[in-house]
């Protein structure tokens, strides 16, 4: 569905009826084709997989002790995702981005968010 959605947005950007529509859709397309969007999408999918099991069990359970154990195990699974699954998640996101020609920065390089060129040059020279 990702390719189809991007294709539709591209068509609207080209054939949209108003300049406002062009701009709105162009912004949506840029967001949809960004690394940040894809990363959040994949992260949400992983969290939803974990919490879906909890929700399904809570709807059928009548025992508070069992429910508390389910909540604890869900918390542990999310903590495990946070501590041990980052590389796998990043690999999946990178693979998706490469497949869809989305720029992925080199995470091993130095990056400084600054408007001051002097600060950037000083860090690079060090």
C-alpha positions in Angstrom: 0.0 0.0 0.0 3.0 2.3 0.5 3.8 2.4 -3.2 0.2 3.0 -4.2 -0.2 5.8 -1.6 3.0 7.5 -2.9 1.9 7.2 -6.5 -1.5 8.8 -5.7 0.2 11.7 -3.9 2.6 12.2 -6.8 -0.3 12.3 -9.2 -2.1 14.9 -7.1 1.1 17.0 -6.8 1.2 17.1 -10.6 -2.5 17.2 -11.4 -4.0 18.9 -8.4 -6.7 21.5 -9.0 -5.3 24.3 -6.7 -1.9 25.6 -5.6 -3.0 25.0 -2.0 -3.7 21.3 -2.8 -0.3 21.0 -4.5 1.4 22.4 -1.4 -0.6 20.3 1.1 0.0 17.1 -0.8 3.6 17.9 -1.5 4.2 18.3 2.3 2.3 15.1 3.0 4.5 13.3 0.4 7.7 14.7 1.9 6.6 13.5 5.3 5.6 10.1 4.0 8.9 9.6 2.3 11.1 10.6 5.2 13.3 8.4 7.4 11.6 9.7 10.5 8.1 8.7 9.3 9.3 5.2 8.4 11.1 4.7 11.6 8.1 5.8 13.7 5.9 3.5 11.5 8.1 0.5 12.1 8.4 1.3 15.9 4.6 1.6 16.2 4.1 -1.7 14.4 6.4 -3.5 16.9 4.8 -1.9 19.9 1.3 -2.7 18.6 2.2 -6.3 18.1 3.2 -6.5 21.7 0.3 -4.6 23.2 -2.3 -6.4 20.9 -1.6 -9.6 22.8 -2.1 -7.9 26.1 -5.4 -6.3 24.9 -6.8 -9.6 23.6 -6.0 -11.3 26.8 -7.4 -8.6 29.0 -10.7 -8.7 27.1 -11.1 -12.4 28.0 -9.6 -12.5 31.5 -11.5 -12.1 34.7 -8.6 -12.6 37.1 -6.8 -9.5 38.4 -3.7 -11.5 39.4 -3.4 -12.9 35.9 -4.0 -9.4 34.4 -1.1 -8.0 36.5 1.2 -10.7 35.2 0.2 -9.9 31.7 0.9 -6.2 32.2 4.3 -7.1 33.7 5.2 -9.4 30.8 4.1 -6.8 28.3 6.3 -4.2 30.1 9.2 -6.6 29.9 8.7 -7.2 26.2 8.6 -3.5 25.5 11.8 -3.0 27.6 13.4 -5.8 25.6 12.4 -4.1 22.4 14.1 -0.9 23.7 17.3 -2.5 24.9 17.9 -5.4 22.4 16.0 -4.8 19.2 17.1 -1.4 18.1 19.7 -2.8 15.6 17.1 -5.1 14.1 14.5 -2.3 13.8 17.1 0.0 12.3 18.1 -2.7 9.8 14.5 -3.2 8.7 13.9 0.6 8.4 17.1 1.0 6.4 16.2 -1.9 4.1 12.7 -0.4 3.5 14.2 3.1 2.8 16.7 1.7 0.4 14.0 -0.2 -1.5 11.9 3.0 -1.8 14.8 5.4 -2.5 14.5 7.2 0.8 17.7 8.9 2.0 19.3 7.3 5.0 22.1 9.2 6.7 25.3 7.6 7.8 24.8 7.1 11.5 28.5 6.7 12.1 29.4 10.3 11.1 29.6 13.3 13.3 26.6 15.6 13.2 26.2 19.0 14.9 22.9 20.9 14.6 24.1 24.4 14.6 23.5 27.6 12.6 27.0 28.8 13.5 29.5 27.8 10.8 32.4 28.5 13.2 31.2 25.8 15.6 30.8 23.2 12.8 34.3 24.0 11.4 35.9 23.9 14.8 34.4 20.4 15.5 35.4 19.1 12.1 39.0 20.4 12.6 39.3 18.7 15.9 
